[in-house]
């Protein structure tokens, strides 16, 4: 890649919640990114790879669970293997 060009990774995510995506991108350490109305995510300074796509999708999914837990008052506990344990509040 020439030294005057900048790497960009483009990922098709479809319909996403922009606030939740912002949380996921922050958790992954990306600050220079944008998403189009049709769900095309562009990350500047990153090269597209299967592992990057998987990381973005997995982190977004985790942030969706966290957001919904907050919304419904569920208790979240992160397990040592990285999985989330969700406990509903008793009614």
RODO-2510 file (C-alpha; in nm, 4 decimals, decimal comma):
residues 91
     n   res          X          Y          Z
     1     x     0,0000     0,0000     0,0000
     2     x     0,1460     0,3412    -0,0932
     3     x     0,2470     0,5580     0,2008
     4     x     0,0020     0,8335     0,1027
     5     x    -0,3039     0,6073     0,1260
     6     x    -0,5070     0,5199     0,4333
     7     x    -0,6470     0,1746     0,5086
     8     x    -1,0229     0,1494     0,5426
     9     x    -1,2266    -0,1535     0,6395
    10     x    -1,5821    -0,1701     0,5076
    11     x    -1,8304    -0,4006     0,6812
    12     x    -2,1971    -0,4493     0,5906
    13     x    -2,3921    -0,4634     0,9181
    14     x    -2,7461    -0,3947     0,8001
    15     x    -2,9808    -0,2182     1,0399
    16     x    -2,8079    -0,1243     1,3666
    17     x    -2,8692     0,1061     1,6604
    18     x    -2,6128     0,3848     1,6259
    19     x    -2,5751     0,4441     2,0015
    20     x    -2,5135     0,0757     2,0674
    21     x    -2,2713     0,0600     1,7738
    22     x    -2,0840     0,3590     1,9180
    23     x    -2,0464     0,1694     2,2479
    24     x    -1,9190    -0,1370     2,0621
    25     x    -1,6689     0,0629     1,8575
    26     x    -1,5407     0,2365     2,1722
    27     x    -1,5037    -0,1027     2,3434
    28     x    -1,2976    -0,2210     2,0453
    29     x    -1,0801     0,0917     2,0578
    30     x    -1,1913     0,2471     1,7273
    31     x    -1,2571     0,6210     1,7152
    32     x    -1,2470     0,6991     1,3418
    33     x    -1,5492     0,5252     1,1898
    34     x    -1,8808     0,6039     1,0233
    35     x    -2,1967     0,4164     0,9299
    36     x    -2,4286     0,4872     0,6381
    37     x    -2,8078     0,4729     0,6504
    38     x    -2,8010     0,1336     0,4766
    39     x    -2,5669    -0,0175     0,7386
    40     x    -2,2256     0,0062     0,5682
    41     x    -1,9657     0,0540     0,8433
    42     x    -1,6328     0,2101     0,7462
    43     x    -1,3408     0,1983     0,9888
    44     x    -1,0425     0,4169     0,9002
    45     x    -0,6998     0,2841     0,9812
    46     x    -0,8055    -0,0812     0,9822
    47     x    -0,7812    -0,3526     0,7210
    48     x    -1,0850    -0,5668     0,6515
    49     x    -1,0455    -0,9236     0,7710
    50     x    -1,2699    -1,2036     0,8883
    51     x    -1,1480    -1,1575     1,2447
    52     x    -1,2278    -0,7833     1,2388
    53     x    -1,5788    -0,8501     1,1055
    54     x    -1,6347    -1,1183     1,3702
    55     x    -1,5049    -0,8900     1,6479
    56     x    -1,7291    -0,6011     1,5449
    57     x    -2,0377    -0,8224     1,5195
    58     x    -1,9657    -1,0043     1,8466
    59     x    -1,8984    -0,6833     2,0386
    60     x    -2,2111    -0,5200     1,8928
    61     x    -2,4201    -0,8220     2,0000
    62     x    -2,2752    -0,8033     2,3504
    63     x    -2,3582    -0,4317     2,3702
    64     x    -2,7177    -0,5075     2,2609
    65     x    -2,7509    -0,7500     2,5533
    66     x    -2,6046    -0,4917     2,7927
    67     x    -2,8450    -0,2224     2,6650
    68     x    -3,1481    -0,4497     2,6966
    69     x    -3,0417    -0,5611     3,0451
    70     x    -3,0240    -0,1964     3,1493
    71     x    -3,3629    -0,1312     2,9912
    72     x    -3,5384    -0,4187     3,1689
    73     x    -3,3458    -0,4095     3,4975
    74     x    -3,1732    -0,7450     3,4487
    75     x    -2,8547    -0,8341     3,6343
    76     x    -2,5531    -0,9117     3,4152
    77     x    -2,2511    -1,1070     3,5283
    78     x    -1,9579    -1,1679     3,2970
    79     x    -1,8243    -1,5217     3,3220
    80     x    -1,4494    -1,6016     3,3098
    81     x    -1,4922    -1,7295     2,9521
    82     x    -1,6357    -1,3911     2,8415
    83     x    -1,9990    -1,5037     2,8268
    84     x    -2,2700    -1,3006     2,9962
    85     x    -2,5008    -1,4503     3,2565
    86     x    -2,8362    -1,2687     3,2511
    87     x    -3,0665    -1,2850     3,5522
    88     x    -3,4169    -1,1459     3,5295
    89     x    -3,5479    -0,9434     3,8186
    90     x    -3,8164    -1,1209     4,0191
    91     x    -4,1660    -0,9939     3,9746
***
